[in-house]
Amino acid sequence: MCGNGGMKPRHADLLAADLDRDTLIKYLDRFMMFYIRTADKLTRTAPWLDNMEGGIDYLRSVIIDDKSV
């Protein structure tokens, strides 16, 4: 999740692996809703995650563990 190409490339982080279709769709939906609610307009996902306190671990806790924001 949250990789970036262009002038400042960034490798994506692995959020989860070996997911069935329903779980994948649920995680993508949760990711998109969380991103829409917390990111400033026109902010790309890579800098959004880099600036997030807790980074990918916090994102996992929100999306996978259903932690409240």
Secondary structure, DSSP 8 states (H G I E B T S, - for coil): ---B-SSS-B-------S--HHHHHHHHHHHHHHHHHHS-TT--HHHHHHHSTTHHHHHHHHHTS----
